[in-house]
Amino acid sequence: MKKLIIGLIVVLSIIIVGCQNEKPIGGDKDEYGCLTAAGYSWCVSSQKCIRAWEEECSSDGENIHVCTEEESLNHACTMEYAPVCGEIVLNMGEKVYQTFGNGCSACAAMKVTGYTQGECPPEKTTEMCSDDKGNYMTLEEAARIARSSECGDNLKIDCVCPEGYRKEGDSCNPECYYSKPPCLAPSTQCQKTYFCNEGTMTFWIELTTEKQGCSPACVIDIQTNHAEINWRCTGLLP
């Protein structure tokens, strides 16, 4: 009887040690050890890995609304402008953020898992382009594709101010604003040298390449990942 008890103890010990040493299914993990391939991401407020569609995570003291399946299938949203900052989870678990007109339109957009009230702050906003099939391309990815094409390293990714203005973030302040006493002339938004053409589902990035009568841009197709130069020439060429 004593030998039987000892034998059971040994077997149980082996099982317990085996369970403790058991490793989770493999896959890519982020810096916090979250299995991104399974849709997990790190939640700062709860200090653990969660799936956005299973558990809500508050960020920076804000309440995140997690989109329901019913909201994701809704295609009858109003035109009311009540901006929200939508959280988009891309295929590899990367999170990007984009401002939507309202919560309904945010949840109806593909790959949006939730949103917070108000526009996305500049430091959180991700420049991107999307199509009606749920394909997203960030400006960073578009630039990478462009540099490996005929466009080369001639990309002009910037925010340009008119003459007589000085750039401050995304704003352009008149030079006299910095004099003493400062002038009361109004500031203006700087003009970005890139944009998303939703009609053709392409990213357009201006080029530094010069050609008389032309204003060249690199055009990146977000569905095919193909990039080429559009010279945008006007008038008679020499």
C-alpha positions as CSV (number, residue, x, y, z in Angstrom):
1,M,0.0,0.0,0.0
2,K,2.9,2.3,0.9
3,K,4.6,1.6,-2.4
4,L,1.3,2.4,-4.3
5,I,1.0,5.8,-2.5
6,I,4.6,6.7,-3.3
7,G,4.1,5.7,-6.9
8,L,1.0,7.9,-7.2
9,I,3.0,10.8,-5.7
10,V,5.8,10.4,-8.3
11,V,3.3,10.3,-11.2
12,L,1.5,13.4,-9.9
13,S,4.8,15.2,-9.5
14,I,5.7,14.5,-13.1
15,I,2.4,15.7,-14.4
16,I,2.6,18.9,-12.4
17,V,6.1,19.7,-13.6
18,G,5.1,18.9,-17.2
19,C,2.2,21.4,-17.0
20,Q,4.4,24.1,-15.5
21,N,7.0,23.6,-18.3
22,E,4.3,23.5,-21.0
23,K,4.8,26.3,-23.5
24,P,2.0,28.1,-25.5
25,I,1.6,27.6,-29.1
26,G,4.3,29.4,-31.0
27,G,4.0,32.6,-33.0
28,D,5.2,36.2,-33.2
29,K,5.1,38.0,-29.9
30,D,5.4,41.7,-29.3
31,E,7.7,43.4,-26.7
32,Y,5.3,42.5,-23.9
33,G,5.1,38.8,-24.8
34,C,1.6,39.1,-26.3
35,L,0.9,36.6,-29.1
36,T,0.0,39.0,-31.9
37,A,-0.7,36.1,-34.4
38,A,-3.6,35.2,-32.2
39,G,-4.9,38.8,-32.0
40,Y,-3.5,39.6,-28.5
41,S,-2.1,43.1,-27.6
42,W,-0.9,44.7,-24.5
43,C,-3.4,46.7,-22.3
44,V,-1.6,49.3,-20.2
45,S,-4.5,49.9,-17.8
46,S,-5.0,46.2,-17.0
47,Q,-1.3,45.3,-17.4
48,K,-2.0,42.1,-19.4
49,C,-2.4,40.7,-23.0
50,I,-6.0,40.9,-24.2
51,R,-8.0,40.5,-27.4
52,A,-9.8,43.8,-28.2
53,W,-13.0,42.1,-29.3
54,E,-13.1,40.0,-26.1
55,E,-12.2,42.5,-23.4
56,E,-12.3,46.3,-23.2
57,C,-9.1,48.3,-22.4
58,S,-9.1,51.9,-21.3
59,S,-6.3,54.0,-22.5
60,D,-4.9,57.3,-21.0
61,G,-8.0,57.5,-18.8
62,E,-10.3,57.3,-21.8
63,N,-13.1,54.7,-22.2
64,I,-12.7,52.6,-25.3
65,H,-15.9,51.5,-27.0
66,V,-15.4,48.0,-28.4
67,C,-17.3,47.5,-31.7
68,T,-19.9,44.7,-31.6
69,E,-20.5,42.4,-34.5
70,E,-23.8,44.1,-35.2
71,E,-22.2,47.5,-35.4
72,S,-19.5,46.1,-37.7
73,L,-22.2,45.0,-40.1
74,N,-24.1,48.3,-40.1
75,H,-23.9,50.2,-43.4
76,A,-26.7,52.8,-42.7
77,C,-24.7,55.4,-40.7
78,T,-25.9,59.0,-40.6
79,M,-23.8,62.0,-41.7
80,E,-23.7,63.4,-38.2
81,Y,-20.3,64.8,-37.3
82,A,-19.4,63.5,-33.8
83,P,-15.7,62.6,-34.3
84,V,-14.2,59.5,-32.8
85,C,-10.7,58.1,-32.9
86,G,-10.9,54.6,-34.4
87,E,-8.4,51.9,-33.5
88,I,-7.5,49.7,-36.5
89,V,-5.8,46.4,-36.0
90,L,-3.9,45.3,-39.1
91,N,-3.1,41.7,-40.1
92,M,0.1,41.4,-38.1
93,G,-1.5,42.9,-35.0
94,E,-0.1,46.4,-35.6
95,K,-2.4,49.2,-34.3
96,V,-3.0,52.4,-36.3
97,Y,-5.5,55.2,-35.6
98,Q,-7.7,57.3,-37.8
99,T,-10.4,59.9,-37.1
100,F,-14.0,58.9,-38.2
101,G,-17.1,61.1,-38.5
102,N,-19.0,59.2,-35.8
103,G,-18.9,55.9,-33.9
104,C,-21.2,54.2,-36.4
105,S,-19.0,54.9,-39.4
106,A,-15.9,53.9,-37.4
107,C,-17.3,50.4,-36.4
108,A,-18.6,49.9,-39.9
109,A,-15.1,50.3,-41.3
110,M,-13.2,47.1,-41.8
111,K,-10.6,46.1,-39.2
112,V,-11.8,48.8,-36.7
113,T,-12.0,47.1,-33.3
114,G,-13.1,50.1,-31.2
115,Y,-12.9,53.9,-30.7
116,T,-12.6,56.7,-28.2
117,Q,-14.6,59.9,-28.3
118,G,-13.1,62.9,-30.2
119,E,-10.6,63.3,-33.0
120,C,-7.3,61.4,-32.8
121,P,-4.5,63.6,-31.4
122,P,-1.8,64.5,-33.9
123,E,0.8,62.4,-32.1
124,K,-1.5,59.4,-32.3
125,T,-2.9,59.8,-35.8
126,T,-1.5,57.4,-38.5
127,E,-1.4,58.7,-42.0
128,M,-3.0,56.0,-44.1
129,C,-5.1,55.2,-47.2
130,S,-7.8,52.5,-47.4
131,D,-10.2,51.0,-49.9
132,D,-13.7,49.4,-49.7
133,K,-12.3,45.9,-49.3
134,G,-10.5,46.5,-46.0
135,N,-7.0,47.1,-47.4
136,Y,-5.0,49.7,-45.4
137,M,-1.7,51.2,-46.2
138,T,0.2,53.6,-43.9
139,L,2.3,56.4,-45.2
140,E,5.4,54.6,-43.9
141,E,4.6,51.5,-45.9
142,A,3.8,53.5,-49.0
143,A,7.1,55.3,-48.8
144,R,8.9,51.9,-48.4
145,I,7.2,50.6,-51.6
146,A,7.9,53.8,-53.5
147,R,11.7,53.8,-52.6
148,S,12.0,50.3,-54.1
149,S,10.4,51.4,-57.3
150,E,11.3,53.9,-60.1
151,C,10.4,56.7,-57.7
152,G,13.6,56.0,-55.7
153,D,14.7,58.2,-52.9
154,N,13.2,61.3,-54.4
155,L,10.2,61.4,-52.1
156,K,9.0,64.7,-50.6
157,I,7.3,63.8,-47.4
158,D,6.7,67.0,-45.6
159,C,4.3,69.7,-44.6
160,V,5.2,72.9,-46.6
161,C,4.5,76.5,-45.5
162,P,4.0,79.4,-47.9
163,E,6.8,82.1,-48.2
164,G,6.9,84.4,-45.2
165,Y,5.7,81.7,-42.8
166,R,7.5,79.5,-40.3
167,K,6.5,75.9,-39.7
168,E,5.5,74.9,-36.2
169,G,4.2,71.4,-36.1
170,D,1.3,71.2,-38.6
171,S,0.8,75.0,-38.5
172,C,2.4,77.9,-40.4
173,N,3.0,81.1,-38.4
174,P,3.8,84.4,-40.1
175,E,7.4,85.5,-39.6
176,C,6.2,88.7,-37.9
177,Y,4.7,86.5,-35.2
178,Y,8.2,86.0,-33.8
179,S,9.1,89.7,-33.7
180,K,8.7,92.0,-30.7
181,P,5.9,92.9,-30.3
182,P,4.4,90.0,-32.3
183,C,2.0,90.8,-35.1
184,L,-1.7,89.6,-35.0
185,A,-1.6,88.0,-38.5
186,P,-3.4,84.6,-38.5
187,S,-1.6,81.3,-38.8
188,T,-2.5,78.8,-41.5
189,Q,-2.3,75.0,-42.0
190,C,0.8,73.8,-43.8
191,Q,0.2,72.0,-47.1
192,K,1.1,68.3,-47.0
193,T,3.1,66.9,-49.9
194,Y,1.2,63.7,-50.0
195,F,-2.4,62.6,-50.0
196,C,-4.7,59.6,-50.3
197,N,-6.9,59.5,-53.5
198,E,-9.9,57.5,-52.3
199,G,-11.4,57.4,-55.8
200,T,-8.4,55.5,-57.3
201,M,-7.4,53.9,-54.0
202,T,-3.8,55.2,-54.3
203,F,-1.3,57.1,-52.2
204,W,0.3,60.2,-53.9
205,I,3.7,61.5,-52.7
206,E,5.3,64.5,-54.4
207,L,8.9,64.0,-55.8
208,T,11.9,66.2,-55.7
209,T,12.7,65.2,-59.3
210,E,12.5,68.3,-61.6
211,K,11.2,68.4,-65.1
212,Q,10.1,71.6,-66.9
213,G,6.3,72.0,-67.0
214,C,5.8,69.0,-64.7
215,S,4.9,68.4,-61.1
216,P,5.9,64.7,-60.6
217,A,4.4,62.5,-57.9
218,C,4.9,58.8,-57.0
219,V,1.6,56.9,-57.1
220,I,1.3,53.8,-55.0
221,D,-1.7,51.4,-55.5
222,I,-2.8,50.1,-52.1
223,Q,-4.3,46.9,-53.5
224,T,-1.4,45.8,-55.8
225,N,1.5,47.6,-53.9
226,H,2.7,48.8,-57.3
227,A,4.3,52.3,-57.5
228,E,5.1,54.4,-60.5
229,I,5.8,58.1,-61.4
230,N,2.9,60.3,-62.7
231,W,4.6,63.3,-64.2
232,R,1.5,65.6,-64.1
233,C,2.8,67.7,-66.9
234,T,0.8,70.7,-68.2
235,G,1.2,72.9,-71.3
236,L,3.7,72.3,-74.1
237,L,6.8,70.4,-73.3
238,P,10.2,71.5,-74.8
